[in-house]
Amino acid sequence: AWSEALQSSSSSSTNIKWGGRGKGGRGTARRTTQPYDIVVDNVRLEYVHNNTAKAGLPGKVLLEDSTLKLLSPRIYSLVGHNGCGKSTLLRRIAAGKIPGFPPHISTFYVPQEVTSSHKNNNDNSDDDEDAGDDDDSQTPLQYVLSHHGKFSRQANDALQSRIEQLEEQLDNLNIDGGEDADSCNNDDENSDNNNMSPEERMEQLCEEISELEEEKEDTHDTRLIQEEAKQALEFFSDPRDKQHTSTEQCWYDHIPISKLSGGYKKKMMLACALFCKCDLLLLDEPTNYLDVYGLVQLRKLLQICTTRKTTLLLVSHDVDLNNDVATDTIHFTPQCSLEYYPGNYNAFLKYKDQQFTHLAKQSAALEKKRELLVKSIDNVKKATAGKGRAGQRKKNKTIESRKKKLAKCGIEKDENGHRWTAQKANTGIKEGSINSVDASTRKKTSAAQLLKSSDTSIAPTPDKAVQFVFRDPTSTWGEPLIMAMDVGHSYDTNNNHDDHQHHEKHLLFECVDLCIDEGSTCCLMGANGSGKSTLLRLLAKEEEPMEGTIHHAHNVTVGYFDQHVADNLVLEHSVDGSSSNTNSNDVVTTALSFLSHQFPKKTEQDLRGELTSFGLNPQQVTTNIQFLSGGERCRLCLAFLMLHDPHVLIMDEPTSHLDVESVEALLYGLQQWKGTLIVVSHDSHLVRELTRSKGNANCYVIMPEEAKLRRIHGGIDAYLKAFK
C-alpha cells in the first residue's frame, strides 16, 4: 500500500505530501535524518591490549549492544567514571574501527597528550597508523602540516564516498516523476527537497557534486595550506609572546616540540583541529594544561566549528565548559551502555537527581506496603480461627495467600511507565525493576532513612570509586615550612622545561619572595610558558635556582605531583609490561606490585587500604599499569605520594586526567586535608572553591612582562576579569 501511494504521488501532477509529524506516519516529507548525522546500532567496544591478545585472553568489554548517535551540528559532552572507556571510544571512532560508521564522515581526534615518536604504551592498537611517524624535533608548524597531510587523505576518501552517494541519487532520479520509491525511502536529505521538481533536484545534486570536487582540488594548494596553517597557530598564540621574545620568529617556527610546555603542545593540537575542517571533531580533555587565554580561544574554536556545521564529541572535566557549550550529554554508564540526555551537564545532573528522588519515593512506598502486608499476616496469625478444621484451613489459606502476595510485591511500573506483566515469585523484587537497581546501591539504608538524610539534596552518597582521602599530618612546626628568598631562574634551552618563550639569558622571574605558612593554601596561575611548573620544581627542591635560595623547615616532607607523572608512569615500563629496572620480561607491574617495590616494609593490607582511599578497587589494584586509564594512574600516583606522609603537597595540574565527579571528590578531599597545599591549576572552579573554603589561602600570578610574582587580592575572579 505504501509503494502504491508513493507511485500515485509521483505520477500525480500536483505535489502530494505524505507523512510528517501527526500526519499519518513516516513518509517522504518526514526525512529527519541529515546526510551528516551518525547513527550506528549494536556498537560493541572491547579494550584488548597486545599482550592480552597474544596470550589469547579476553579483553575488557566497555560497550555492549549500544547505539552511537551523533546528530549534526550538535555538541555532545561525554561523561563517565575514569576507566569506563571514554578515550577508547574516541580513539576507535578516529581509527575508523566502529562497524557501520558512515564512510563519508571525516573525523579529527585531539588526544589528551600529543603523540610523539614513541607511542604511549597505554594506547590501543586503534590509534592512527601514522601516529608513530611524529618526531619531537619537528617544529609546531611542521607538525601541523604533517597532520594535515594525514587528514587530507582521510578527508578525500570521505569526499569521494559522499560524491558516490550523490551520483547514485542522480542515477536513480526519475525525470518523469521524481525519484524512485526505493531511493525516496533510503535518501537522507532534508524534507525541503521533496518540494522540488525533478529538474531542480537534478540541478541541486550537480551543484553539490561540483562543490565537493572543487573542495578536493583545493586540498592540493601547498602555498595556501601553509598560510592557513600559520593562521591557525596564530589563532592560539598569546599576543605577549611576540612582545617578549628576543627573536623575530614566532614560537611555532623554530622551537622543537620537545621544548614546548604541555599548554603549547595542546594549543598546537587545537590549531590542527582548526586547520583541518572535519565533519566530526573528537576532543579528549581539550582544557588540559591550557592557560586562561587558551581557554578563551578554545571556546572561539567551538563557535567556529558550530558555524561550519561540525559535530563535536567532547570529553572534559571542566564543568563550566560543559555547561556553556554542550547541547546534549552522553552518559557512559557502568552497565556498558550509552544514555542520551538533552541539555548541558547541569541539566543532566538535575535529571539524575529527579530520577533518584522518584526511585527513592517508590522504594519508600513499596516498603510501607510490605510493612502493612507483614502486619496483616501477623494479625491473621493472632486471630482466633473458626470452629473445626474448616476454620483452621481457611486461616492457613489466608496466611499463605498473603505471603505469596508479599513475595510478589514489587514496583508495578518500570522507568518508562509500563506495567509489569511477568512476576518472579519468592524474590520480593521483580527482576529488572527500578527497585532492584536502587536496593543494590543504597548500602543497607532503607528508603525512608535515605529520604530523611538530607533536606536539600536526595542524591546518593559518593561511593568509593570517586573518593580521595588525604591523611592529615601529625607534626607541627609553628614556623613557615617553605621560604623563597630573592629567587630568580631562567630557562635552560638544553633541558626539556616548559618555559621556552624567553631568551636563554633572560630570567623567567626574579626577586621572588614567597613564604608558605603551615596549613596554608597557595594557588599559582599564569600564562603557558611563564614559569609556573619551574617555580614548583624549585619549591620542591627538584631543581636549584640560579639566583636566591629556597629554605625548607627541618624534617619537613614535601610531596610533588608533576603534571606528566601519570604518563611517565607508563613510559617507565617496557612494552611487555615489565619494569624498566627489571630484567625479566615475565614480571607484570600492577598498582599493588609497584607500591610493594617502592615500600617493601609496608604490608599488603596497608597498601591495598591506601589504594582504596584513592578510589582503586581490588580489580584495578591487580591490573597491569598499562591497562589503567589516565585518571586511575593519577590516583595511583597520589597514593604513592601519601604513603610518604607529606606535610606539604605541591600539585601541578592535578585535574588533567580526572572525570567531573573525581574532580569534585578531589576538591572535597583537599578541603578536608589539614596540611599545606601549593597548587597550579587553570580550573577556575577548583581554585575558587579551594580559596573560598580555606581560611589561609592566597592566589598568585606570574607576570611574564614584568618577570615578577604578584599576589591577587581578589582571587581568581579578579584575575579572570582582565581577560574580558
Secondary structure as UniProt FT lines:
FT   HELIX           2..11
FT   TURN            21..22
FT   HELIX           28..30
FT   TURN            35..36
FT   STRAND          38..47
FT   HELIX           50..55
FT   STRAND          60..70
FT   TURN            72..73
FT   STRAND          75..79
FT   TURN            82..83
FT   HELIX           86..95
FT   TURN            99..100
FT   TURN            103..104
FT   STRAND          107..110
FT   TURN            121..122
FT   TURN            125..126
FT   TURN            129..130
FT   HELIX           131..133
FT   TURN            136..137
FT   HELIX           140..172
FT   STRAND          173..174
FT   TURN            175..177
FT   STRAND          178..179
FT   HELIX           181..186
FT   HELIX           191..195
FT   HELIX           198..218
FT   TURN            219..220
FT   HELIX           222..235
FT   HELIX           239..243
FT   HELIX           251..254
FT   HELIX           257..259
FT   HELIX           262..275
FT   STRAND          280..284
FT   TURN            286..289
FT   HELIX           292..307
FT   TURN            308..309
FT   STRAND          311..315
FT   HELIX           319..325
FT   STRAND          328..333
FT   TURN            334..336
FT   STRAND          337..342
FT   HELIX           345..382
FT   HELIX           388..407
FT   TURN            415..416
FT   TURN            425..426
FT   TURN            431..432
FT   HELIX           434..439
FT   TURN            440..441
FT   TURN            443..444
FT   HELIX           447..452
FT   HELIX           464..466
FT   STRAND          482..490
FT   TURN            493..494
FT   TURN            504..505
FT   STRAND          507..516
FT   TURN            518..519
FT   STRAND          521..526
FT   TURN            528..529
FT   HELIX           532..539
FT   TURN            540..541
FT   STRAND          547..552
FT   TURN            554..555
FT   STRAND          558..561
FT   TURN            563..564
FT   HELIX           565..571
FT   TURN            575..576
FT   TURN            580..581
FT   TURN            585..586
FT   HELIX           591..598
FT   TURN            600..601
FT   HELIX           604..613
FT   TURN            614..615
FT   HELIX           618..621
FT   HELIX           625..627
FT   HELIX           630..642
FT   TURN            643..644
FT   STRAND          648..652
FT   TURN            654..657
FT   HELIX           660..672
FT   STRAND          676..680
FT   HELIX           684..693
FT   STRAND          697..703
FT   TURN            704..707
FT   STRAND          708..712
FT   TURN            713..714
FT   HELIX           715..721
FT   TURN            722..723
//
